[in-house]
Amino acid sequence: MSTATVTSAYPRAVADLLPAVRDLADRLGEIPSRNQIMREFRVGAPKAQAVRLALVAEPITPPDETGAEPASDPWQYAEPAPVPPALPVDTTPVPLILPAEKVTEPSPLVEHDGHPQVSTEATPGKSKVRRLAAWPVVLIALPAFVAIWSGWVGLGGLTGFGVVHPLPGIADGFSLNTAITLPIGVEVYAAYALRAWLSGLVPPRARRFAKWSAIGSLMVGALGQVAYHLLVAAGITSAPWWITTLVACLPVAVLGMAAALAHLSHEEG
């Protein structure tokens, strides 16, 4: 029998068994198992397990004052690595910024069944812009159209514009008075360029071109009306050559300006 065999009839406490189990571990070079402790010291399983856990939980002996570290026991566990300190947490309260509450002004009183009532609709932040009515423009345009049309057609007759047959051999009976090309070309382009200038829907280059070409078209239209009425008032039945030259170039100039404006309108802004 081993020298560490228990001979006492009374059960030994864990503290009393611990030195003997430590000696057994030194001899074995490792921590004995629970069955080894039970067999060697004649104790039950619970006590053997308690002694073994107490042996495992023993701290490692620190080095002595001479600085020499004691021989490490293979059955002892190393100390756990130190845990780094946690970073400081900023506990400063953050102010809660709430969105500004929308203030709605009371709506004006509205009449309903002869009794004033307050409208329940909220007033928007911006007042709705009222569009200018377009019907007065129609009234203004009707007499202007008649005067402009008759002036251009009359000036065209004085400068060589007249009835032609545009489809000879195909439709000989079809005729067209070319004088209508003047009011259609000049005045329609002026309105088109004016729209492109003031709408803001075109790139900057196209807007500048539309501005100056619209102003120029309106001035040419005004000069054409003046020229026609002066010639008629003077009893002249054929316009001078320089007026005929300028009027003859108008359809070509209007076509070029319209094509240029359409091209510039599709440029990248």
C-alpha positions as a Markdown table, in Angstrom:
| # | Residue | x | y | z |
|---|---|---|---|---|
| 1 | Met | 0.0 | 0.0 | 0.0 |
| 2 | Ser | 1.2 | 3.6 | -0.8 |
| 3 | Thr | 2.5 | 5.7 | 2.1 |
| 4 | Ala | -0.3 | 8.2 | 1.4 |
| 5 | Thr | -3.0 | 5.6 | 2.2 |
| 6 | Val | -5.5 | 6.8 | 4.7 |
| 7 | Thr | -5.5 | 4.7 | 7.9 |
| 8 | Ser | -7.8 | 6.8 | 10.0 |
| 9 | Ala | -11.3 | 5.6 | 10.4 |
| 10 | Tyr | -12.7 | 9.1 | 10.2 |
| 11 | Pro | -13.2 | 10.8 | 6.9 |
| 12 | Arg | -10.6 | 13.4 | 6.2 |
| 13 | Ala | -11.4 | 17.0 | 5.3 |
| 14 | Val | -10.5 | 18.5 | 2.0 |
| 15 | Ala | -7.9 | 20.8 | 3.6 |
| 16 | Asp | -6.3 | 17.8 | 5.3 |
| 17 | Leu | -6.1 | 15.8 | 2.0 |
| 18 | Leu | -4.8 | 18.7 | -0.1 |
| 19 | Pro | -1.1 | 18.5 | 1.0 |
| 20 | Ala | -1.0 | 14.7 | 0.4 |
| 21 | Val | -2.7 | 15.1 | -3.0 |
| 22 | Arg | -0.2 | 17.9 | -3.9 |
| 23 | Asp | 2.7 | 15.5 | -3.0 |
| 24 | Leu | 1.1 | 12.9 | -5.3 |
| 25 | Ala | 0.9 | 15.4 | -8.1 |
| 26 | Asp | 4.6 | 16.2 | -7.6 |
| 27 | Arg | 5.5 | 12.6 | -8.0 |
| 28 | Leu | 3.3 | 12.0 | -11.0 |
| 29 | Gly | 4.3 | 15.2 | -12.7 |
| 30 | Glu | 0.7 | 16.1 | -13.4 |
| 31 | Ile | -2.6 | 16.6 | -11.6 |
| 32 | Pro | -4.0 | 13.2 | -10.7 |
| 33 | Ser | -7.4 | 12.2 | -11.9 |
| 34 | Arg | -10.4 | 11.8 | -9.7 |
| 35 | Asn | -10.2 | 8.0 | -9.8 |
| 36 | Gln | -6.5 | 8.1 | -8.8 |
| 37 | Ile | -7.3 | 10.3 | -5.8 |
| 38 | Met | -10.2 | 7.9 | -4.8 |
| 39 | Arg | -8.0 | 4.8 | -5.2 |
| 40 | Glu | -4.9 | 6.3 | -3.5 |
| 41 | Phe | -6.7 | 8.0 | -0.5 |
| 42 | Arg | -9.8 | 5.8 | -0.1 |
| 43 | Val | -12.2 | 8.7 | -0.5 |
| 44 | Gly | -15.5 | 9.0 | -2.3 |
| 45 | Ala | -16.0 | 10.6 | -5.6 |
| 46 | Pro | -17.4 | 14.0 | -4.4 |
| 47 | Lys | -14.5 | 14.6 | -2.0 |
| 48 | Ala | -11.9 | 13.4 | -4.6 |
| 49 | Gln | -13.4 | 15.9 | -7.1 |
| 50 | Ala | -13.4 | 18.7 | -4.5 |
| 51 | Val | -9.7 | 18.1 | -3.6 |
| 52 | Arg | -8.8 | 18.0 | -7.3 |
| 53 | Leu | -10.6 | 21.3 | -8.0 |
| 54 | Ala | -8.9 | 22.9 | -4.9 |
| 55 | Leu | -5.5 | 21.8 | -6.2 |
| 56 | Val | -6.2 | 23.2 | -9.7 |
| 57 | Ala | -7.4 | 26.5 | -8.2 |
| 58 | Glu | -4.2 | 27.1 | -6.2 |
| 59 | Pro | -2.3 | 30.3 | -7.3 |
| 60 | Ile | 1.1 | 30.0 | -8.7 |
| 61 | Thr | 3.9 | 30.7 | -6.2 |
| 62 | Pro | 5.4 | 34.2 | -6.9 |
| 63 | Pro | 9.2 | 34.4 | -7.3 |
| 64 | Asp | 11.3 | 34.8 | -4.2 |
| 65 | Glu | 13.2 | 37.9 | -3.1 |
| 66 | Thr | 16.4 | 36.8 | -4.9 |
| 67 | Gly | 14.7 | 37.2 | -8.2 |
| 68 | Ala | 14.9 | 33.6 | -9.2 |
| 69 | Glu | 11.6 | 32.1 | -10.4 |
| 70 | Pro | 10.6 | 28.8 | -8.9 |
| 71 | Ala | 10.4 | 25.7 | -11.0 |
| 72 | Ser | 7.2 | 25.6 | -12.8 |
| 73 | Asp | 4.8 | 22.8 | -12.0 |
| 74 | Pro | 3.5 | 21.2 | -15.1 |
| 75 | Trp | 0.1 | 20.6 | -13.4 |
| 76 | Gln | -0.5 | 24.2 | -12.6 |
| 77 | Tyr | -2.3 | 26.6 | -15.0 |
| 78 | Ala | -0.8 | 29.9 | -16.1 |
| 79 | Glu | -2.4 | 33.1 | -15.0 |
| 80 | Pro | -4.8 | 34.6 | -17.5 |
| 81 | Ala | -3.6 | 37.5 | -19.6 |
| 82 | Pro | -4.5 | 40.9 | -18.1 |
| 83 | Val | -7.6 | 42.5 | -19.5 |
| 84 | Pro | -6.9 | 46.0 | -21.0 |
| 85 | Pro | -8.9 | 48.8 | -19.3 |
| 86 | Ala | -12.0 | 49.8 | -21.1 |
| 87 | Leu | -12.1 | 53.1 | -23.0 |
| 88 | Pro | -13.8 | 56.0 | -21.2 |
| 89 | Val | -17.3 | 56.5 | -22.3 |
| 90 | Asp | -18.5 | 60.0 | -23.0 |
| 91 | Thr | -21.6 | 60.5 | -20.8 |
| 92 | Thr | -22.2 | 64.1 | -21.8 |
| 93 | Pro | -25.9 | 64.3 | -22.7 |
| 94 | Val | -26.6 | 65.2 | -26.3 |
| 95 | Pro | -29.3 | 67.8 | -26.8 |
| 96 | Leu | -32.3 | 66.6 | -28.7 |
| 97 | Ile | -33.0 | 68.8 | -31.7 |
| 98 | Leu | -36.6 | 68.6 | -32.7 |
| 99 | Pro | -37.8 | 69.9 | -36.1 |
| 100 | Ala | -39.4 | 73.2 | -36.0 |
| 101 | Glu | -43.1 | 73.0 | -35.7 |
| 102 | Lys | -45.0 | 74.2 | -38.7 |
| 103 | Val | -47.1 | 77.1 | -37.7 |
| 104 | Thr | -50.2 | 77.5 | -39.7 |
| 105 | Glu | -52.1 | 80.7 | -39.9 |
| 106 | Pro | -55.8 | 80.7 | -39.5 |
| 107 | Ser | -57.6 | 80.6 | -42.8 |
| 108 | Pro | -60.0 | 83.5 | -43.6 |
| 109 | Leu | -63.7 | 83.1 | -43.1 |
| 110 | Val | -65.7 | 81.6 | -45.8 |
| 111 | Glu | -69.4 | 81.8 | -46.4 |
| 112 | His | -71.3 | 78.6 | -46.2 |
| 113 | Asp | -75.1 | 78.6 | -46.3 |
| 114 | Gly | -75.1 | 82.2 | -45.3 |
| 115 | His | -73.0 | 81.6 | -42.1 |
| 116 | Pro | -69.3 | 82.5 | -41.8 |
| 117 | Gln | -67.1 | 79.5 | -41.1 |
| 118 | Val | -63.3 | 79.0 | -40.7 |
| 119 | Ser | -61.7 | 76.9 | -43.4 |
| 120 | Thr | -60.1 | 73.7 | -42.1 |
| 121 | Glu | -57.4 | 73.7 | -44.8 |
| 122 | Ala | -53.9 | 74.6 | -43.5 |
| 123 | Thr | -52.2 | 77.6 | -45.1 |
| 124 | Pro | -49.1 | 76.4 | -47.0 |
| 125 | Gly | -45.7 | 77.9 | -46.3 |
| 126 | Lys | -45.7 | 79.7 | -49.6 |
| 127 | Ser | -48.6 | 81.4 | -51.2 |
| 128 | Lys | -49.6 | 79.9 | -54.5 |
| 129 | Val | -48.7 | 82.0 | -57.5 |
| 130 | Arg | -51.7 | 83.0 | -59.5 |
| 131 | Arg | -51.2 | 82.6 | -63.3 |
| 132 | Leu | -52.1 | 85.5 | -65.5 |
| 133 | Ala | -55.1 | 84.9 | -67.6 |
| 134 | Ala | -54.4 | 84.2 | -71.2 |
| 135 | Trp | -57.7 | 85.2 | -72.8 |
| 136 | Pro | -56.9 | 89.0 | -73.0 |
| 137 | Val | -54.0 | 88.0 | -75.3 |
| 138 | Val | -56.4 | 86.4 | -77.7 |
| 139 | Leu | -58.4 | 89.6 | -77.9 |
| 140 | Ile | -55.3 | 91.6 | -78.5 |
| 141 | Ala | -53.9 | 89.2 | -81.0 |
| 142 | Leu | -57.0 | 89.0 | -83.3 |
| 143 | Pro | -56.9 | 92.6 | -84.5 |
| 144 | Ala | -53.1 | 92.6 | -84.6 |
| 145 | Phe | -53.2 | 89.4 | -86.7 |
| 146 | Val | -55.5 | 91.1 | -89.2 |
| 147 | Ala | -53.3 | 94.2 | -89.5 |
| 148 | Ile | -50.0 | 92.3 | -89.7 |
| 149 | Trp | -51.3 | 89.8 | -92.2 |
| 150 | Ser | -52.7 | 92.4 | -94.5 |
| 151 | Gly | -49.6 | 94.5 | -94.2 |
| 152 | Trp | -47.2 | 91.7 | -95.1 |
| 153 | Val | -49.3 | 90.4 | -97.9 |
| 154 | Gly | -49.6 | 93.9 | -99.3 |
| 155 | Leu | -45.9 | 94.5 | -99.1 |
| 156 | Gly | -45.3 | 91.1 | -100.7 |
| 157 | Gly | -47.4 | 92.2 | -103.6 |
| 158 | Leu | -45.4 | 95.4 | -104.0 |
| 159 | Thr | -42.1 | 93.4 | -103.9 |
| 160 | Gly | -42.8 | 90.7 | -106.4 |
| 161 | Phe | -44.5 | 88.1 | -104.3 |
| 162 | Gly | -47.7 | 86.8 | -105.8 |
| 163 | Val | -49.7 | 83.8 | -107.0 |
| 164 | Val | -47.7 | 80.8 | -108.2 |
| 165 | His | -48.5 | 77.2 | -109.2 |
| 166 | Pro | -46.2 | 75.1 | -106.9 |
| 167 | Leu | -47.2 | 71.7 | -108.5 |
| 168 | Pro | -47.0 | 72.2 | -112.3 |
| 169 | Gly | -47.8 | 69.0 | -114.2 |
| 170 | Ile | -49.1 | 67.4 | -111.0 |
| 171 | Ala | -51.9 | 69.8 | -109.9 |
| 172 | Asp | -52.0 | 72.6 | -112.4 |
| 173 | Gly | -55.2 | 74.0 | -110.8 |
| 174 | Phe | -53.5 | 74.4 | -107.4 |
| 175 | Ser | -52.2 | 77.9 | -106.8 |
| 176 | Leu | -50.6 | 79.6 | -103.8 |
| 177 | Asn | -50.0 | 83.3 | -103.0 |
| 178 | Thr | -46.4 | 83.4 | -101.8 |
| 179 | Ala | -47.0 | 86.7 | -100.0 |
| 180 | Ile | -48.4 | 84.7 | -97.0 |
| 181 | Thr | -44.9 | 83.3 | -96.4 |
| 182 | Leu | -43.9 | 86.7 | -95.0 |
| 183 | Pro | -46.3 | 87.0 | -92.0 |
| 184 | Ile | -46.1 | 83.3 | -91.3 |
| 185 | Gly | -42.3 | 83.2 | -91.3 |
| 186 | Val | -41.4 | 86.4 | -89.6 |
| 187 | Glu | -44.1 | 86.8 | -87.0 |
| 188 | Val | -44.3 | 83.1 | -86.0 |
| 189 | Tyr | -40.6 | 83.0 | -85.5 |
| 190 | Ala | -40.7 | 86.1 | -83.4 |
| 191 | Ala | -43.3 | 84.5 | -81.1 |
| 192 | Tyr | -41.3 | 81.2 | -81.0 |
| 193 | Ala | -38.0 | 83.0 | -80.1 |
| 194 | Leu | -39.8 | 85.2 | -77.5 |
| 195 | Arg | -41.1 | 82.0 | -75.9 |
| 196 | Ala | -37.6 | 80.5 | -75.8 |
| 197 | Trp | -36.1 | 83.6 | -74.3 |
| 198 | Leu | -38.6 | 84.2 | -71.5 |
| 199 | Ser | -39.4 | 80.6 | -70.6 |
| 200 | Gly | -36.0 | 79.7 | -69.2 |
| 201 | Leu | -36.3 | 76.2 | -70.6 |
| 202 | Val | -33.3 | 76.4 | -73.0 |
| 203 | Pro | -29.5 | 76.5 | -72.4 |
| 204 | Pro | -27.8 | 79.9 | -71.9 |
| 205 | Arg | -26.5 | 80.1 | -75.5 |
| 206 | Ala | -29.9 | 79.4 | -77.0 |
| 207 | Arg | -31.5 | 81.9 | -74.6 |
| 208 | Arg | -29.1 | 84.7 | -75.7 |
| 209 | Phe | -29.7 | 83.8 | -79.4 |
| 210 | Ala | -33.5 | 83.7 | -78.9 |
| 211 | Lys | -33.4 | 87.1 | -77.1 |
| 212 | Trp | -31.6 | 89.0 | -79.9 |
| 213 | Ser | -33.3 | 87.2 | -82.7 |
| 214 | Ala | -36.8 | 87.8 | -81.2 |
| 215 | Ile | -36.0 | 91.5 | -80.8 |
| 216 | Gly | -34.7 | 91.6 | -84.4 |
| 217 | Ser | -37.7 | 89.8 | -85.8 |
| 218 | Leu | -40.1 | 92.2 | -84.0 |
| 219 | Met | -38.2 | 95.2 | -85.3 |
| 220 | Val | -38.2 | 93.8 | -88.9 |
| 221 | Gly | -41.9 | 93.1 | -88.6 |
| 222 | Ala | -42.5 | 96.7 | -87.5 |
| 223 | Leu | -40.4 | 98.1 | -90.3 |
| 224 | Gly | -42.2 | 96.0 | -92.8 |
| 225 | Gln | -45.6 | 97.4 | -91.7 |
| 226 | Val | -44.2 | 101.0 | -91.8 |
| 227 | Ala | -42.7 | 100.4 | -95.3 |
| 228 | Tyr | -46.0 | 99.0 | -96.6 |
| 229 | His | -48.1 | 101.9 | -95.3 |
| 230 | Leu | -45.7 | 104.5 | -96.5 |
| 231 | Leu | -45.6 | 103.0 | -100.0 |
| 232 | Val | -49.4 | 102.8 | -100.2 |
| 233 | Ala | -49.8 | 106.3 | -98.9 |
| 234 | Ala | -47.4 | 107.6 | -101.5 |
| 235 | Gly | -49.3 | 105.8 | -104.3 |
| 236 | Ile | -46.3 | 103.6 | -105.2 |
| 237 | Thr | -47.2 | 100.4 | -106.9 |
| 238 | Ser | -43.8 | 98.9 | -106.9 |
| 239 | Ala | -41.3 | 99.0 | -104.0 |
| 240 | Pro | -37.8 | 100.3 | -104.5 |
| 241 | Trp | -35.1 | 97.7 | -105.3 |
| 242 | Trp | -33.5 | 97.8 | -101.8 |
| 243 | Ile | -36.8 | 97.2 | -100.1 |
| 244 | Thr | -37.5 | 94.3 | -102.5 |
| 245 | Thr | -34.1 | 92.9 | -101.8 |
| 246 | Leu | -34.6 | 92.9 | -98.0 |
| 247 | Val | -38.1 | 91.5 | -98.2 |
| 248 | Ala | -37.0 | 88.7 | -100.6 |
| 249 | Cys | -34.3 | 87.6 | -98.1 |
| 250 | Leu | -36.7 | 87.3 | -95.1 |
| 251 | Pro | -37.9 | 83.7 | -95.7 |
| 252 | Val | -34.3 | 82.4 | -96.0 |
| 253 | Ala | -33.2 | 84.4 | -92.9 |
| 254 | Val | -36.2 | 83.2 | -90.8 |
| 255 | Leu | -35.5 | 79.6 | -91.8 |
| 256 | Gly | -31.8 | 79.9 | -90.8 |
| 257 | Met | -32.6 | 81.5 | -87.4 |
| 258 | Ala | -35.3 | 78.9 | -86.6 |
| 259 | Ala | -32.9 | 76.0 | -87.4 |
| 260 | Ala | -30.1 | 77.6 | -85.3 |
| 261 | Leu | -32.4 | 78.1 | -82.3 |
| 262 | Ala | -33.7 | 74.6 | -82.5 |
| 263 | His | -30.1 | 73.3 | -82.6 |
| 264 | Leu | -28.9 | 75.4 | -79.7 |
| 265 | Ser | -32.0 | 74.4 | -77.6 |
| 266 | His | -30.8 | 70.8 | -77.7 |
| 267 | Glu | -27.3 | 71.5 | -76.5 |
| 268 | Glu | -26.1 | 70.4 | -73.0 |
| 269 | Gly | -26.5 | 73.1 | -70.5 |
